[in-house]
Amino acid sequence: MSGTNFIDYVKIHCRSGNGGAGSRHFRREKYEAKGGPDGGDGGRGGHIIVRGNKNLWTLLHLKYKRHVKAGHGEAGSGSRSTGAEGEDAYVEVPLGTVAKDPETGETLFEITEDGEEQILVKGGRGGLGNDHFKSATNQAPRYAQPGEPYQEAWRILELKVLADVGLVGFPNAGKSTLLSVLSAAKPEIANYPFTTLVPNLGIVEYRDFRSFVMADIPGIIEGAHEGKGLGLRFLRHIERNSVLLFLIAADSDDINKEYQTLLNEIKQFNPELLDKERILAISKSDMLDDELKTEIAQDMPDVPWMFISSVAQQGLMELKDVLWKKIND
């Protein structure tokens, strides 16, 4: 996914359909000139419906289609005939998309399964025909309900990447390199901060033809939960990962302190993220000798950890074993 093609936030204007009016028809036949009321109901207006599509990875297709309209319901007619429903308008989205009300910030729903459908904006209900209003004291009602009007609203669609494992770390920790080695993904890799500007997904092959999905989340910096750096724009992607893999470079001044800083940014953003399984990998470990590894091991945080090297292909199978176990626990 190139930076220009990955869109994870759109605001769209939705207008559902009017409900059709109920009919005020009376039965008129050859031998019954003054039959009773038989007006049918109006059809409901079309809904705006969000539908999950596993083949989509971005909201790019909605970037230039900001207005979505549904069809109007048709009026009822005689012989208790109900009017046709308005045509629903479908908005296809990737799995992991969240719909929100921009005015209140309320989360309306999340789409997590292929083919899952949720109504974003309801169409107006069709009006009842005069057949519904007849009674012993009013056998010829000459009124029917009008259809309900359409609803009009702005809605936010926000993508949270769905992955089994999310890579968490400061810029230049080696996340993109690790993803490129473990999977067929080809993220941009360079030795400067924020090389990764969009989440990259990769399929990691495991034993016996099994696999899992790993996401390289753009680098976090201290203060990210306040919007610093790439901040809030990408922290939300971590919410959809089953396991968080913290990556800290072996040449870090203080690995434990760096881990606690990352953990604090996640906690400040959403405390519930601390309930996720966590693993710590010390990257670029090919530059360490046994003595340095022993020294580093004496001051590690209370979390499963290991030394790895993407370039030297060290500890990667062991890492996949641990990740697979955590994913399936």
Secondary structure, 3 states (H helix, E strand, C coil): CCCCCCCCEEEEEEECCCCCCCCCCECCECCECCCCECCCCCCCCCCEEEEECCCCCCCHHHCCCCEEECCCCCCCECCCECCCCCCCEEEEECCCEEEECCCCCCEEEEECCCCCEEEEECCCCCCCCHHHHCCCCCCCCCCCCCCCCCCEEEEEEEECCCEEEEEECCCCCCHHHHHHHHECCCCCCCCCCCCCCCCEEEEEECHHHCEEEEEECCCCCCCHHHCCCCHHHHHHHHHHEEEEEEEEECCCCCHHHHHHHHHHHHHHHCHHHHHCEEEEEEECHHHCCHHHHHHHHCCCCCCCEEECECCCCECHHHHHHHHHHHHHC
